[in-house]
Amino acid sequence: MWITNSPICDVAVVWAKNEEGRIHGLVVERGMEGFTTPETHGKWSLRASRTGELVFDNVKVPKENLLPNKSGLGAPLGCLDSARYGIAWGVIGAAMDCYDSALRYSQERIQFGKPIAAYQLTQKKLAEMITEITKAQFLTYRLGQLKNEGRASSQQISMAKRNNVDMALKIAREARQIHGGMGITGEYPIMRHMMNLESVITYEGTHDIHLLITGMDITGHSAFRSDQ
Ligand SMILES: Cc1cc2nc3c(=O)[nH]c(=O)nc-3n(C[C@H](O)[C@H](O)[C@H](O)COP(=O)(O)OP(=O)(O)OC[C@H]3O[C@@H](n4cnc5c(N)ncnc54)[C@H](O)[C@@H]3O)c2cc1C
């Protein structure tokens, strides 16, 4: 379920357990008997990106389609680490767009004889937005330095992904309020970001599971697996 680009892909990289319970990557090709990719319709988020299922009905995949050299959870986790790191930066961009739009609008919109930017409550929103964006930028910049040195852990990447998506969603909501009624229209980027961020807070690991990853990292206890 929920596979980006599945309806248009030529190949799918699938991680699956073999008879011994070890995870391997394999390349499943469009046209293989029993392999279908039905599209998921009715999405209200990430509508520019096509999503679908990967359905396997007794698909026979030749041995040469096994990804070489890597097996175990580390291989897919390596992919997830990179994607989550990318998301941590990407959502800062969404937050900055919402902030920029809100700042500009607040200076143009006159109410009770003054731009709404001149009212303390608007300034509180804008000041907190830029503070949170700056904190997220520094968190992710440091993570990038660690990544360059090969020292960024999956747990640190989880923390950044979770923090930054949550930060961006909250900023989108505050920015929407600054735009008043206009904020719900397509004339401004706010609702598009907000709706897209609702996917981003769930995919590449949900908000809650990333919290539990941090919890496990600092306590040594897994709160999300019953077998640990
Ligand atoms: C638009 C979109 C594109 C996607 N693209 C891809 C893709 O290309 N490839 C891919 O592999 N996946 C993709 N995904 C899947 C995505 O990673 C999953 O949707 C996500 O991991 C959550 O899984 P789920 O939807 O099954 O929710 P569930 O696992 O059913 O979770 C539902 C809720 O229960 C909570 N929960 C679940 N287990 C626990 C627990 N043990 N303890 C506490 N709370 C728990 C979750 O945090 C969540 O709030 C995509 C999803 C979307 C929405």
The ligand as a Gaussian input file, in Angstrom:
#p B3LYP/6-31G(d) Opt

LIG

0 1
 C        1.404000       9.825000      -0.037000
 C        2.184000       8.664000       0.552000
 C        3.251000       8.115000      -0.147000
 C        3.976000       7.039000       0.376000
 N        5.031000       6.498000      -0.347000
 C        5.685000       5.409000       0.127000
 C        6.714000       4.768000      -0.643000
 O        7.061000       5.211000      -1.736000
 N        7.309000       3.653000      -0.148000
 C        6.938000       3.140000       1.053000
 O        7.519000       2.114000       1.477000
 N        5.971000       3.704000       1.795000
 C        5.320000       4.822000       1.362000
 N        4.313000       5.397000       2.115000
 C        3.866000       4.664000       3.309000
 C        4.161000       5.342000       4.611000
 O        5.511000       5.185000       4.950000
 C        3.193000       4.754000       5.644000
 O        1.903000       5.248000       5.363000
 C        3.604000       5.106000       7.059000
 O        4.811000       4.469000       7.426000
 C        2.550000       4.721000       8.085000
 O        2.109000       3.429000       7.891000
 P        0.540000       3.143000       7.812000
 O       -0.080000       4.080000       6.842000
 O        0.373000       1.678000       7.610000
 O       -0.015000       3.552000       9.245000
 P       -0.073000       2.632000      10.550000
 O        1.219000       1.907000      10.764000
 O       -1.330000       1.819000      10.500000
 O       -0.202000       3.734000      11.665000
 C       -1.455000       4.365000      12.025000
 C       -1.239000       5.119000      13.327000
 O       -0.888000       4.191000      14.363000
 C        0.329000       4.571000      14.975000
 N        1.086000       3.357000      15.343000
 C        1.366000       2.283000      14.559000
 N        2.094000       1.383000      15.248000
 C        2.280000       1.892000      16.489000
 C        2.970000       1.438000      17.666000
 N        3.645000       0.280000      17.682000
 N        2.953000       2.228000      18.746000
 C        2.308000       3.424000      18.727000
 N        1.636000       3.910000      17.656000
 C        1.619000       3.149000      16.558000
 C        1.076000       5.384000      13.928000
 O        2.015000       6.263000      14.511000
 C       -0.083000       6.124000      13.242000
 O       -0.403000       7.281000      13.960000
 C        3.608000       6.492000       1.634000
 C        2.525000       7.061000       2.328000
 C        1.832000       8.141000       1.815000
 C        0.678000       8.726000       2.617000

